[in-house]
Amino acid sequence: MFATPAFAQAAGGGAGSAFASFVPLILIFAIMYFLLIRPQQKKVKEHQKMVEGLRRGDQVVTAGGLVGKVTKVREDGEVEVELADNVKVRVVKSTIATVRNKTEPAEG
């Protein structure tokens, strides 16, 4: 049995071919990072900033679809939202989906 030139060339790959086989894997991870992971982290930071900026009088929409006005911001991670006249509920801050109308900060 004689070795054909094709088998002889394939056998001498060495360290260069090992690195070359990882390059597509590294490129796929980089693409996934820039297309999926990084935008999601940015979105989470923006949501946290929005939630921390809640104040009394803001009109908010919860993740459940309830629309109301913030009447009290608590320190324990909750806000009190007025849905209708004399109907107030306590809502976890992280479940606030959007802030429709921001109130201006009080001067003085």
LOSE-96389 format. One line per field, with one value per residue (C-alpha): y, z, x. Coordinates in Angstrom, 1 decimal. Example, Ala and Ser with C-alpha at 12.3 -4.5 7.8 and 13.67 -1.06 7.14 Angstrom:
2
yy	c(-4.5:-1.1)
zz	c(7.8:7.1)
xx	c(12.3:13.7)
This chain:
108
yy	c(0.0:3.3:6.6:8.8:12.5:13.5:11.5:12.7:16.4:15.9:14.2:17.1:19.7:20.7:23.6:25.9:23.8:23.3:27.1:27.4:25.0:27.2:30.4:29.8:29.0:32.2:34.2:32.7:33.6:37.2:37.6:36.2:38.6:41.7:40.7:39.1:39.5:43.1:44.6:42.6:43.9:47.5:47.0:45.8:48.7:51.2:49.5:49.6:53.3:54.0:52.1:53.9:57.3:56.6:59.4:60.4:61.5:59.4:57.6:54.0:50.7:47.5:44.2:43.0:45.9:48.0:51.7:54.0:56.9:56.4:57.8:56.6:55.2:52.8:51.9:48.1:47.8:48.6:51.5:52.3:52.9:54.4:52.7:54.6:56.9:55.3:52.1:51.8:48.7:47.9:46.9:45.6:48.1:45.6:44.9:48.4:48.1:51.7:55.2:57.1:60.6:61.7:64.5:67.3:67.2:69.6:72.7:74.1)
zz	c(0.0:-1.1:0.3:-2.3:-2.4:-1.0:2.2:2.6:2.4:4.8:7.5:7.9:9.1:12.4:14.7:11.9:10.9:14.5:14.9:11.5:12.6:15.6:13.5:12.3:15.9:17.1:14.3:15.1:18.8:17.9:15.6:18.2:20.8:18.6:17.2:20.3:23.6:23.5:22.4:25.1:27.8:26.5:26.6:30.2:31.3:29.7:31.5:34.8:34.3:33.4:36.5:38.8:37.3:38.3:40.3:41.6:38.8:36.0:33.8:33.4:31.7:33.5:31.9:32.4:30.4:33.3:32.7:35.8:37.5:40.1:43.4:45.6:45.0:47.8:48.8:48.8:45.0:44.6:43.4:44.2:41.0:40.8:38.1:38.7:41.3:44.7:43.1:44.0:43.6:44.6:41.6:41.5:39.8:37.4:35.9:34.7:30.9:29.7:31.1:28.9:30.4:32.6:35.2:35.5:38.6:41.3:41.5:44.8)
xx	c(0.0:1.4:0.3:-1.3:-0.2:-3.6:-3.2:0.3:-0.7:-3.6:-1.5:0.9:-1.6:0.0:-0.9:-2.0:-4.9:-6.0:-6.3:-8.0:-10.7:-11.6:-11.8:-15.4:-16.4:-14.9:-16.6:-20.0:-19.6:-18.6:-21.6:-24.0:-22.5:-23.0:-26.4:-28.1:-26.3:-25.1:-28.5:-30.3:-27.9:-28.4:-32.2:-32.0:-29.9:-32.4:-35.3:-33.5:-32.7:-36.4:-37.6:-35.2:-36.4:-40.1:-41.7:-45.0:-47.4:-45.9:-48.4:-47.2:-48.2:-47.5:-46.4:-50.0:-51.4:-52.7:-52.5:-52.3:-50.7:-47.9:-49.1:-46.2:-42.7:-41.7:-38.1:-38.8:-38.9:-42.6:-44.7:-48.3:-50.3:-53.8:-55.8:-59.1:-60.6:-59.9:-58.5:-54.8:-52.6:-49.0:-46.9:-43.3:-41.1:-39.6:-43.0:-43.5:-43.2:-43.3:-43.7:-46.2:-46.1:-43.2:-43.9:-41.4:-39.2:-40.4:-38.2:-37.1)
